[in-house]
Amino acid sequence: MGHVLVSLLLLILGMIGCINCERPKVVNIGAIFTFDSVIGRVAKKAIETAVADINDNSSVLGGTKLSLIMRDSNCSVFMGSIEVFQLLEEGAVAIIGPQSSAVAHMMSFIANGLQVPLVSFAATDSTLSAHQFPYFLRTTPSDSYQMAAMADLITYYEWRQVIAIFVDDDYGRNGISLLGDLLAKKMYKISYEIALPVQASHNQIMNLVDKSKLIGPRVYVVHVSPDSGLKIFTIAQHLQMMTNEYVWLTTDWLCAALDSSKPIGLTSLNFLQGVVGFRQLTPQSDQKKAFESRWSEFHRKGIVNFELNAYGLYAYDTVWVIAHAINEFLNDAGNISFSSSNKLPDLEGTELPLGKLRVFDGGKLLLEKLQQTNFTGLTGPIQFDSDRNLVNSAYEVINVDRAMIRRIGYWSSYSGLSVSFPEILSGNIERNISLNQQLNTATWPGGKVEKPRGWVIADKERPLRIGVPKRASFVEFVTETNDTHLIKGYCIDVFNAARKLVPYEVPYEFVPFGDGQVNPSYNALVNNVAENVFDAAVGDITITPNRTRNVDFTQPYISTGLVIVAPIRSTKSSAWFFLKPFSWEMWCVTGAFFFFIGVVIWILEHRVNEDFRGPPRRQLITMILFSFSTLFKSQQEATLSTLGRMVMMVWLFLLMVITSSYTASLTSILTVQQLSSPITGIDSLIASNQRIGYQVGSFAHSYLTESLSIPESNLVSLPTPEAYERALLDGPTNGGVAAIVDELPYIELFLRKPGDFGIVGQEFTKSGWGFGFQKGSPLAIDMSTAILRLSEKGDLQKIHDKWFCDGICATQNTHKSEPNQLHVRNFWGLFLVCGIVSIVSLFVFLLRAIRQFVRYNWKQRDPSSTLEISRTGCSQSVYRFFDFIDEKEEAIKKIFKQHENTQPQVS
């Protein structure tokens, strides 16, 4: 009996399980978006069509039908929040939408709490991330891709600064913020932002856009909704901002608006002439063409009165994404259920019906199935990455030209800008952004194909504010005259000359910086440019690494560097002044060679030349004086041997080079006044540990303290050239300085006045003066080009000579710490050749002499005295060899000849 009861119980439980596991006949899905909008009108019909197609095809959901519940949010966060609760109350397992990013933020919080996936076809805000909103997915490209495309487009055309116009909500603010970050990485920037209220009126838009005309950039990036965006261009045309000096770039909202318009409406696109924008790239396919044909049929039958845009295609695919995921969910779970959540607060005593809210038990599983989506829809391959975004999004780059929308290229997340169709849609998924980005020629506002400059420096209503230092000393460079308040100086003349070569008008005004009592801080002047107090800075501004981080400098218009000026004294002539052209090593080596050549010539000539024979005293005098006499070309002895003549030829060449070099060096020393100073350069100045002067306001102070680690106590600021002179004359022992470190142009001007001062050592830094402009200012590049042209034509030198050279410049007071003496290293090659030739000649002479000596001994030997010769030893042979060499070679030859004549004839 017990077994029968157990079997019956198991049968009942199995039947109940089968009933619970049966696939539901209907699954509810919701959709929330703004019906009466450019995107909403198309999306509503596309979603309804997709639901009908899925329900007509029983193989998609295995007999289960989709029940679509749609609500109109009317672009209201409040309405969207209420309606999402209504949809969840009706048992929706997934929600399509919304199209507004602001509404999507609020709905995503609710979807997270009740574990219902939210799949949007139009909310592109990149801050809707999977980390914060795990139940949010989107089937349209995120703005992170679109803003990367916009940044690439701006950098492709090299527009350093742009103005952003955006709707002041989550969609607009976050998109432009992302664009600003991407541009900053490329050293570009958004210089001005125009935030439009969500429901901005015509007058509000006009006033905000009109104010931007006072800003220099003329490149506008428009990131608004497609419902109100076209109004901006009608206003821009009214403000005469659609001319050839302006550039207008838009995100994909423009194509959404234009694609939805009737063809008859496109004939009035003249106000959009030259606009460049993006359109989501949806590749052509048979499936897409078939749907476009169906849409044309809807239009013909009067079902719709608007055209299909990309958001309609994404809306259609969104329904299919949800349908495929629900099918996989039902295959695994088999049932849909909701349950109460203990996370909802118990609000007793209130009328809020929170008790009706239920958590979707299968929400996590359905979310997994959605993430695993992998099929091809109307918009192409559909897959999600880890952040719930579509993988490898791409755009068309479009250009409005003569009331037509023309494609000029493509952008994809892996290949950047290109005129070729992105390979990703053909299956290649490797990221390969080429440096050679390319687009076809675009037509810009005004109908021109030449790329607009994209900025206007200034106009007469708002001229450039150029800061100039009001110097108290060295006013020849730049200052303001107290009586006429006229800005003048060498630097001003260079600026005006360069400005005339810039190919456009540059309205400007000079603004003095400083009080004129002391020289201003040049670092502060440069910082004012970076902080937008001044548009530029003109003057004797040294280009330093720290300053280049804050502003853009032009090409240097004068080379400069830090030098040392110190008291100097004239060198008094002495009786040994003639020794200065050669170093002491050179004198020693030259003297040694004189004796060496005398000895070599004596050895080579002694056996053949009567002038080198005679008493020992005479031979010694001849040997010593011979080489010296060659110096004056008055030697009486002539060389007869071939080896001697060869040595003399090399020696005379060496002597000619040495004497001419000595004469040139001595002439230079006698011609140029020689000056001396105990300081020979920056190293000796630092080692002396004495007080050093520098100019007030100069960068020399920071260089001496930071780069050379000189203590502050050793540095003295000096305001004027008169203070320079007093400090140098007083010296470090009387409260003055041992030397002054300043830039070369100032020192040249200081040395124009007669005095016992001069530049010692060499320049120990290399830099230049330039004009500073705000970061990214195109005027810095054009002014650099103008400065180079001035340099090529010689105009820079003429301006310099006008201010600083009254016939002779002050550089003649430059003192070098060591005279230009001639050293052995200057002639070591000649000495080496002469020495080698001499030694080789001696070696050949000895070989020849030894050969004659052996022959001579052989001729003179007595056969009976062989034993006696062997006993005499080697020392006697050496003595006999020297005696042999001392004999005249002619006498030896006669002995050989007589010996040959006395030999018996063999018959």
Buried (B, 14 or more C-beta within 10 A) or exposed (E): EEEEEEEEEEEEEEEEEEEEEEBBEEBBBBBBBBEEBBBBBBBBBBBBBBBEBBBEEEEBBEEBBBBBBBBBBBBBBEBBBEBBBEBBEEBBBBBBBBBBBBBBBBBBBBBBBBBBBBBBBBBBBBBBBBEEBBBBBBBBBBBBBBBBBBBBBBBBBEBBBBBBBBBBBBBBBBBBBBBBEBBEEEEBBBBBBBBBEBEBEEEEBBEBBBEBBEBBBBBBBBBBBBBBBBBBBBBBBBBEBBBBBBBBBBBBBBBBBBBBBEEEEBEEBEBBBBBBBBBBBBBEBEEBEEBBEEBEEBBEEEEBEBBBBBBBBBBBBBBBBBBBBBBBBBEEBBBBEBEEEEEBEEEEEEEEEEEEBBBBBBBEBBBBBBBEBEEEBBBBBBBBEEBBBBBBBBBBBBBBBEEEBEBBBBBBBBBBBBEEBBBBBEEEEEEEEEEEBEBEEBBBBBEEEEBBBBBBBBEEEBBBBBBBBBBBBBBBBBBBEEEEEEBBBBBBBBBEBBBEBBEEEBEBEBBBBBEBEBBBBBBBBBBBBBEEBBBBBBBBBBBBEEBBEBBBBBBBBBEBBBBBBBBBEEBEEEEEBEBBBBBEEBEEBBEEBBEBBBBBBBBBBBBBBEBBBEEEEEBEEBBBBBBBBBEEEEBEBEBBBEBBBBBBEBBBEBBEEBEEBBEEBBEEBBEEEBBBBBBBBBEBBBEBEBBBBBBBBBBBBEBBBEEBEBEEEBBBBBBBBEBBBBBBEEBBEEEBBBBBBBBBBBBBBBBBEEBBBBBBBEBBBEBBBBBBBBBBBBBBBBBBBBBBBBBEEEBBEEBBEEBBBEEEBBEEBBBBBEBEBBEBEBBEEBBEEBBEBBEEBBEBBEEEBEEBBEEBBEEEEEEEEEEEEEEEEEEEEEEBBEEBBEBBBEEBEEEEEEBEEEEEEEE
